[in-house]
Amino acid sequence: MFRLFEPRSTLERLQEKYAFLMRRSFELALFDKTRSDMLNQKACTILQEIKRMERNHDEEE
C-alpha cells in the first residue's frame, strides 16, 4: 500500500536523486545554461553509479 515507513535502498535513493536533477536541469536550461550543464553533469555521475550498482547486483545473483 504505502511505503511511508519502509526503508529505501541506496539504489532507489540514487534513482530519485537522478530524476530530480534531470528535471531541474531541464527546467533551468531555458534560463541558465551553465547551471543546467552543471546539474546535468551531476546527474550523469549519479547515473554511472546506478549502472555500476545494478551491474554488481546482477553479478551477485
N, C-alpha and C positions, 0 to 999 in steps of 0.2 A: 504494500500500500504506500505508505510514506517512508522515506529514508531519512527522516529528520535526525534521528539519534544513532543511526548506523555509521560506523567509521568508514570514511572513503579511503580507497587505496591511493598510493602515491601516483599511480598511473592516471586515475580519474582526476586527481587534482591538477596534474600537468595538462590533461586534455581540456579541462575547464579554463585554465590559465591561457592555453594556446588559443582557444576560441575567443576569449575576451580580448587578447592582444590583437588578433587578426581583425576583429570587429572594430576595435578602437583605431587601428591603423587605417582601415578603410574610411572611417569617418573623418580622420584627420587629413587624409590625402587631399581633400578638397581645399583645405586652408593652409596647411603647414607640411610641406613635402619632407623637410628634414626630420621632423619628429615622427612622421609617418614611416619613413625609412628606418628610423631607429627602432620603433616598435615592431616593425616587420622583421628586422634582423633578430630581435629578442625572440619573436615567435618562431622563427626558423631554427634557432638554437634549441628551443623547447621541443620542436617537432623532431629534431635529431635525437634528443634524449628519449622521447616517446618511442620512436622507432627502435632505438637500442634496447629499451626495456622490453618491448614486445618481442624482439628477436631473442633476447635472453630467456624470456618466459617460454617461448616456443621450444627452445633447446632443452629446457628443463623437463618438459613433458615427454 
